Amino acid sequence: MTVINVNLSYSKKGDDTLMNHFIDHLLERCTHIAKQTNTFHPFIFQNHAGEHQDVFAGYSEENRRKLLDIQHQIDPNLRLQKLQPGYFKLDRSRIAPIPLHEEL
């Protein structure tokens, strides 16, 4: 197994978009080659994932469904998901955070 962790260093803040496109293209090429050689595995380590990557894709649809069912049982109104801005969501949606004064 090979694990790829891409860390880029560059000096101009204005190059963010260019560098993000470069990383995306690099990962797309690696994924394509891995699939061609039958060595691809969909697992993505959350701590090293880009915000657009589906970190739950490697969990299998059955396990994702179980997690969504548990989420619905414990938090049907998605309060915890709304209170935790950003990061990765099971349904990949971005929910605007609730202002703290509404929770107090």
N, C-alpha and C positions, 0 to 999 in steps of 0.2 A: 504494500500500500504506500502511496505517496500522498503527502499532505502539502498543499500549497498555501502559503501565507504571503501575500504580496504587500510589501511596505515600500512606498516610494518616497523619495526625498527630492525636493526641488525648491528653488529659491524665490520664484516670483508667485505671489498670491494670485495674480491674474491668470496663472496657468492651471488653476483648479479644474476647470471644465475640461481642458485638454488632457490632463493627467487622469481624471476620472474616466474619460472615454478610452484612454489607453488601457487602464486596468480592466474595464469592461470588455474591451476587445481581446485582451490577453486571456481573461478567464473564459470567454466564449470559445476561443481557439483551443484552449486546454480541454474544455468540456467536449468539444467536437472531436478532438483526437482521442480522448478517453472513450467516448461512445463508439468511435470507429474501431478501436482496438478491444472493445468489450471489457474495458477496465474501469468504466465509470461507476461511481457510487454517489447517490444524491445527497449524502450527509454534508451539512454545512455547519461548522462550529459557530455558534451564535456570537461569541466574543470577538471573532475575527471576520464576521460577515459585513457586507455592505448593506446599507439600509434598504436597497431595492431587492435584495436577495430573499428568496423564500426559504427561511431556515427550517420550516416545518415540512417541506417537501420530502425530506429523507425519512420522515417518521412513518410513512405509509398512510394511505387514506383512511384505513381502519383506525389507526392510532390517533390521527388528527380528529376524526369523528368522535372518538372517546373523549379527547380533551375538550372538544366543543360541547359535548353533552355534560361533562363535569362543570365546565364554565357556566352553562345555562342553569344547572341545578343550584350552584353556589351563588352565582351572581347574575340573575336573569336580566337585570337592568344595566349590566356592564359598568357598574360604578367603579370597580377596581381598574378596569381597562381605561376608563376616562380619567381617573386620578393619576395614572401612570402615563405621562405623555411620552411620545416617541417609542423607541424600541420596537420589538417585533410583536405583532398581534396574530392570533391564530387565523383570523379571517383576512389578514393583510390589510385591513382598513385602518385609516388614520382617524381617530376620534378626537375631536378638540377637547383639551383638558377642561375640567370643571373648575371655575374659580374657587379658591379655597374658602372664601366666605360663604359659599353656598353649602359647603359640607359641615361647617361649624355649628 
